[in-house]
Amino acid sequence: MLHFSRFKIIAILVITGLGILFALPNVLPQRVLDHLPSWLASSHITLGLDLQGGSHILLEVDGPALIKERAEQVRDEVRRVLRDAKIGYSNLAVRDTTVSVRVRDPADTQKAVTELRKLAAPVTDSLFGNSTGEMDLTVASGADGAVSVTLTQTGLNARIRSAVDQSIEIIRRRIDQLGTVEPNIQRQGADRILVQVPGLQDPQRLKSLLGQTAKLSFRMVDMSMSPQQALEGRPPVDSEVLQGPNGEPYLVEKQVRVSGEDLVDAQPGFDQQSREPIVSFRFNSNGARRFAAVSQEAVGRPFAIVLDNHVISAPVIREPILGGSGQISGGFTVQQANDLAILLRAGALPAPLKVVEERTVGPSLGADSIESGKVAAYVASGLVAVFMVAVYGLFGVFALIALVVHITLMFSLQSILGATLTLPGIAGVILTIGMAVDSNVVIFERIRDEAREGRSAISAIDKGFVNALGTILDANITSLATAVILFLMGGSGPVRGFAVTYILGLLTTVFTAYTLTRLMIAYWVKWRRPAKLPI
C-alpha cells in the first residue's frame, strides 16, 4: 500500500496542481484576472442569490386565461368538425368551460355527438406519461338537438401542469440570454414558478421579459372601414380592433397569416437608413413559404405585426418578400429591441404569467453571510488543526496539508462545473472539513492498533491503510447516496446548493484523506526509515 508507481505519483501531482490552478481565480484580484487566459479567468465560483443579491419573482400561470383560450379552441374545433361532417348547426357559443351548439336537424344529433367525441383525448400522467383513464372532454346531448362539449377538470389540471412545465423551459431560455449565471427556476405548487436570478438588480426588466406571453402573429389590416368606424359601430365578424404602439387603433383581421411559431431566429440591429433600433427575424421553410405567399397577395396593403394582441407596427408591403426574413421596427430603444429579440428567440409562453410576489435581495446580507461563513470556517479549521497536531503529531501535519488540498479541490470543481455557492453550500464546505479529517482519524487509529499488536512501524502503517480503506469507502458511499437523493429530491435551490457542495466534498475526501496522505507518509517512510511511529 505504500508503493506508488511513477504514473500514480504524476497523476496525483497533476490533479493537485490543476485543482490549485482552477481555484486561483477565486482569490486573485480583478486586475490580475484581466491578464489571464479567458478559459482560466472565467473559472470562478458563482455566488447564489442569498450571497450576492439579485431578483426574486414568484409567477403564477393565469388559469382563467388558459381555460378561456382552451374553450375557444374547442369551439373552433367543434365548428370545423360539424362543417366537415356537413351537419347544420346554430347558436354555437362558449360559456365558462362548456361549448354549446344546437343541431338544426334533431335526427343528426347522435351523429354530431359521435363526431365530436373524436375531439376528446386521454389525459396522461405528467410523471410517467401513462394514461389516467380519463378524457379531457365530455360530450352530451339534450333535447331539441342541443349538444354540449365540456372541459373536464382532470383535463384542465393536466393542461395547467403542462403549461407550467413549458413555461419553466421558456423562462430559462429567456433568462439565459440575459447573460446571468445559474438562475434558480423551479415549480412551486400546481401552478406557480419561482424565479431567482443572482446578480440581477433590475427586477422591472425581468418582469417585462417574463410577463409577456410573446405570441407573435402576422395579420392583414382590414381596410373595409376605418378603426374609428369600427369602434363607434360594429367591426366585421372576422376582424377586431387592436391598439398600436402609441395607443392608436388598428382594425386587424383575426386570421393569422403567419405564426411566430415558424420563427427560427431574431436578432437586434439597426436600420441602415434611419439608424433606429430594429429586430431582424428569419422564418423556417414553412414560415418562409407562407410569408412569401401572403406578401405576394398583399402588395400595397398594410401588414400588421401583432405581439400579445398589440400591434407593434403595420408596414405597407411594397414588394413580395421571398427570402423568408424581414425586420420589425416600432420606435424601439436599444434595450427594447434586444428584449424583443430575446422573447422571440425563446418562444411564446403557453399561457400568461401573473407576478404574485417580487423582491430585490441586496448584497449586504450576502456580505454578512460570507463574512460569518469565513469566521466559522477559520474557527473550525483552527480547532481541527490544533486537535490533529496535538493527537497525531507529524501525521496530523500531513492530514492538515491534505485538508488544504481538499478545500482547494472543492472550490476548483465548483468553479469548473459553474456550480452556485449558496449559504447552505458554505455550511456544506465546513461540514466536509470534519468529514475529511475523520477519514484520517480512522486511518491513524488503525495504524495505532496494528502497532499495539507488535508490528513494526512500516508494517503497521501499511496494514493500517489496508484495514481503513473498507471503512472509509463504506462511510463515504452511504453518505454520497444520501447526498445524491438530497440533490434529486430536495427541490429548492438552498437544499440543492448544500447537496452539491457535500457531494463534491465527499469525492475529494477519498482522494486527499486517503491517497494524498498515503503518498506523503510513503515518502516520509522512504526517507526516514522510522523504527517507531510518530503518533
N, C-alpha and C positions, 0 to 999 in steps of 0.2 A: 504493500500500500504506500510505502514511502519512495518507491521508484517512479520517476517521471521520465517518459521519453522526450526527446528534443521537440517532437511535434506538439506534445501536450503542453510543454513549457511555453513554446511560441504562441500556441492558441490562447493560453491563459493571459499572457502578457498583451497580446493583441486585443483581446476582449476588454481587458482593464484599460488599455490605452485609448481605445475607441470610446469607452464609457466616459473617461475624463474629457476627451475631445468634444463630445456632443453635449456634455454637461456645462462646459465652459461658457457658452453664450448666455447662460442664465445669471452669471455673476460678473461678466465683463461690462464696462460702461459702453454707452451707445457710440461714442467716438471711436472706440476700438472695433466695435461690430461693423461700423461703416467700411472698414478696411479689410474685413474678412470675406471669403467667398460667399456668394449668396446661399449656397446649399448648407453652409455651416451657420451663417448669421441668422438664418430663419429657423434654426433648431433651438427653439426655446419653449418653455412651458407656458401654456395659455392659462391665465387666471380665470376662475369662474365668476359668475355674477356676484356671489357673496364676497369676493375679494377685490375685484376691480370696478364694481359697479356696472350699470347698464340699464336696459329697459326690460320691464316685466309686464306682459299683457295676457289677460285671460279672455279668450274668444269663445263665442257660443254660436253654433250653427242655427241660422234663422229657420226654425222648424215650420212655422206657418207659411213662410215664403216657399220653402221646399215642397210642402204639401200642396200649396196652390199651384205651383208650377207642374207638379206631377198630375194633379187633377186636370189641368188644361191640356197636358199631353194626352191623357186618356180620352178627353173629349175629342181631340183631333183624330185619335186613332179610331174612336167609335164612328166618327163621320166617314173616315176612309173605308172602314170595314163595311158599313151599310151601303155606301156607294158602290163598292166593288161587288157586293152581293146583290146589287140592284133592288134594294129594299127601300121603299119610300118611307120617309120619317119627317117629324116636325118637333118643335119645342125642345130642341137639343140645348141643354143648359147644365151649368155646374153649380152645385150648392154644397159648400163645405167639402166633404170627401166623397161626394156622390155625384155621378154624371147621370142625368135622367134624359130620356128620349121617348117619344111616342111613335110607335109604328102605325102608319096610316091604315094598312090593311091588317086587322087583328089576326087573320089567318097566317100572316108571316111572322107572328110574334115568336113562335118556337124556333123558327129558322134564324131569326135575329139573335136569340139567346145562344143558340148553338155556335153561331159565327163569332159572337162577342166573347164567349168563353175561351176562344183560342188566344185572346189577348192576355189571359192570366198566365203567370209564370210561377213556378215553385220558389219558395223562399229558402235560401241556403243559409247554413250556419256560417258565421263570419270566421270562426276559428278553424274549423276543419273542412269547410266547403261542402258539407253534406246537406242534403235536403231535409228540411224540418217537417215535411209532410203537409205544410200549409201553403196556400196560394196568396199572391199579392193582390188579387182582385176577386170579388164575388159578383156574380150576375144573377139578377132576379127579375121575374116578370110579374105584372099586376093586371088589373082589369083594363079593358079597352085599349090593349096594345101598349101599355106602359112598361118600359124596361128601365132598370136601374143598374148601373155598374158602380160598385163601392170599393174604395181602397181599404184593405184590411189593416188593422193596427199592427199586425206582425210584419206585413209588407212595408209599412211606413217606418217602423223601427229599424228594419234591415236597411232601408234606403238612407235613413239618418246615419246609421253606423258606417255605411259605405261612403257617405258624403264626408264624414269626419276623417276616415282613412285617406280619401283622395285629397282632402284639404291639407292634411299634415304633409303629404309629399309635395304639394304645390307651394305651401308656405315655406318648406325647406328650400325648394329651388329658388324662390324669390329672395329669401334672406341670404342664401349662399352667394348670390350675385351682388350683394351689398359689400362683399369683401370682409365680412366679420368671420370670426373663427368659433367653431364649436357652439352654435346656438343649441339651447335645450328646448325641444319641441316634443310635446307628449300629450296624449289623451287624458282628460280628466272627466270621469263620469261617462255618461252615454253620449252627450252632445257638446262637450266643451274641449278646448285645446289650450294648453298652457304654452306660452312662448316667452323664453328668456334669452336675451341677446347680450352677452357680456361686452362691455366696451362701447355700446351704442348709447349715447346720451341724448338722442333726439327721438323720443317716443312718438312725436307727431308724424315724423316721416315714416316710422314703422307702421303706425296706424293707417296712414294713407296707402301704404303698399298692401297691407293685409286686409283692409276694409273694403277694397274694391273687388268685385267679382271678376272683372276684366273679361266680360263676354263681348267679344268684338264681332261685328257683323257689317256687311256692306249691302246697302239697300238703295233702291231708286227713290228719288224725291218725287212726290206726287204733284204734278203741275196742273191737275184738273181744277183746282181752286187755290186761293191764297191761304196761308196759315191763319190769317185773321178771320177769313170767312169760315174756316173750319172751326175755330174757337167760338165764334159767335153763333154758328149754326150747328150743323151735324156733319162731321167728316165722313168721307166714304167708308164703307164697311171694311175694306181691305187696307185702310190707311190709319195712321194715328199721328197726333201732334207731339213732337219731342222738342226739348229745349236745346239750343246751341250753346257754344262756349261762353257767350256774353248774355245769355238769357233770351236770345231771340228765338221765336218759334219756327219749327220746320214741319211741314206736312210730309211724312215719310211712309212709304209702303211697308206693310207688315211683313211681306215676303222677304226672306233673307236670300239674297242672290249668291253671296259667297260668305262662308262662315270663317271666323277666326281660328277654328279647329284645323283649318288647312294651312295655317302659317307654320313655317319651319324655322324662321329666323326674323329677328327685329333688332335693329341697331340704331343708337342715336347718332346724329350727324348735323351738318349744316347745309342749308340750301346754297348752291353755288352762285346764285344770282342775288338773292336777298340777304344771304348770310344769317338767316334766322334759324334757330334750332328746329330740327325735324326728326322724324323717326322713319327710317327706311325699313321696308318689310319685303319678305320673299315667301311665295307660296310653294307647296308641293305640286306634283304634276297634276293632281285632281283640281286643286285650287287654281293653278295657273290656267288650266283649260276653261274652267268656269269663268274666271276673271276676264279672260280674253273674249269669250263669247258675249258676256254682258257688256264689255266696253265697246265691242263692235256694234252691238244692238243700240247702245245708248249714246252714240256720238252726238255732242251738242246738248246733252241733258246733264243736270247736276246729279251727282252720285254721292249719297250720304255715307259717311264712315261713322258708325254708331258704336259707342263703348258704354255698356251698362245703361242702355236707354237714354244716353245723352249724345247728341250729335257733336263730334269733335270738329269735323269740317265737312263741307259739301262742295267739293270742286266740280267744275264742269269738265266733262270728258271731251278733250279737243280731238283726240285721235285714238284708235284702238291700242290697248296696252297688251302686247302679245308676249312679253318676256317673263310674265309671272312675278313681277316685282313692282314696287311703287313706293310712294312716300306719303307720310301723314304730317300735315302742318296745321297749326292751330294757335299761333301766338304763344308757344311754349317758352319757358325758361330752360336753361341747360339742364337743371336738375329734374324738371318735369319731363323733358324729353327722355332723359336717362331712366327715370322711374317707369314711364310708359313702356319703354323698350323692355325693361325687366318684367313687367306684368305680362306683356305679350309673349315673351320667350318662355316664361314659366307656365303659361296656360291659364285657363279660366277656372275659377273655383266652381264646384258643383252647386253651391248654394251660398247666399250671402252670409257673412260672419258679423256678429254684433260684439262690440267690446264690452265685456262685463266688468272688468277690473283692469286698471293700468296704474303703474307707478314707476318712477325712476329711482334706482338704487344708487346712491352716491358712493364714491370710492373711499370716503373717510372711514366707513365701517370696515371695509376691506383692509385698509391700512392698519387699523387697530387689531383686526383679526390676525393679520400676518405677523404683526409685532408680538402679539400674545403667543402665536404658534412658534415663533423663533425662540422666545423665552422658554417655553415648555420644552422645545427640542434641545436647547442648550442645557437646561437643568437635568433633563433625562439622560442626555449623553454624558454629562459630567458625573452624575451619580453612578452610571453604568461603568464609566472609565475607572473611577475610584474603586468600585467593588471588584472589577476584573483584575486590576493590578494588585490589589491587596490580597486577594484569594489565590490567584493563579500566577502571579509574578510575571516572568518573561512570556509565558504562554498567553497571559492576559494582554500583554502589549501586542502580540501577534493578532489576537482576536479583535483588538481595537483598530488595528490597521485594516483588517478585513471589513470591519464595520464601516469605516470611512469609505472604502471602495463600494460597499453595499449601498450606502446612501447615494453615492455618486452615480452608480449604475441605475438606480431607481429614477433619478431625475433625468438621466440621459435617455432612458427608454420612454419616459413620458414626453420628452422633447421630440424624439424621433417619431413616435406614434401620433403626436399632436393632441395628446390627451389633455383634458382640462383639470387643473388643480383647484379643488374647492376646499372650503374649511373642513368638512369631514375628511377630505383627502389628506390634509395636514395631520389629522388625528391618525389616519392610516399609516403615514410615514413614521410617526412617533411609536405606534404600536409595533411596526416591523423592526424597529431598533431593538426592542426587547426580544422579539422572535429570533432575530439573527444571533444575538448573544446567547440566547437559550440553547441554540444548537451547539455552540462552542462549549457551553457548560456541560452538556450531555457528553461530548467527546472527551473533555478533560477529566470528568468523573469516571468515565470508562477506563481511561489511562491510569488513573489512581487505583482503581480496583485491580487492574492487572498487575500494577507494581506491588500492591499488598500481597498478592499471591506469589511473589518471589521472582517475577520475571525481571529481566534486565531492562534498562531504560529504553533501548531501541526496540526490543521485543514488545514492551508494554505500550509504547506509542503506536507501533504497527497494529497490534491486536486491538487497542482501544479504538482506532479509526474503523477497523473492520466491524467491531461489535456495535458501534454507534450509528453506522450507515443505515441499517434497517429501521432503527427508531426514528432517525431524522426524516427519512423518506416517508414512513407511515404518518408521522405527525404533519408533515407539510402537504402530503397528498390529500389527507382528510380536510385540512384547512383550505386547500385550494378548491376542492369540490364545494365546500360551503361558500367560498368567495364567488365562485362561478354562478352558483344558484342565486346568490345575493345580487349579482350583476344582472342576470337574466330576469329575475322576478322582482327586483327592487323597485322598478318603476320610476321613481323620482330621481332627478339629477344628483342631489346630495348623496343619496344612497349609492348610486352607481359610481359617483366620484370616489367614495370610500372604497368600494369594491375593486375599482381599477387599481388604486394605489396599493391595496392589500395584495391583489394578485401579483402585481409586479414585484412587490416586496418579497413574497414567498418564492418566486422564481430566482431572484438574485440571492436570496438567503442560502439556497442549496449550493450555489456557485461559490460565494465568498466564504461562508462559515465552514464549508467542508473542503472544497477544492483549493481555494486560495490559502486558507490557514494551513492545510496539509502541505502545500508547496513550501511555505515559509518554514514550517517545522522540519521538513525534509532537508532543506538546505542547512538549517541550523545543526541538525544531526550530522550531516556530511562534513561540516567544517569543524565542529567541536568534539564529535565522538564522545558524548557525555557518559559518564559512569553512573550518574543518578539524575533523576528528574528535577527540573527547577520549580516544581509545583508541590 
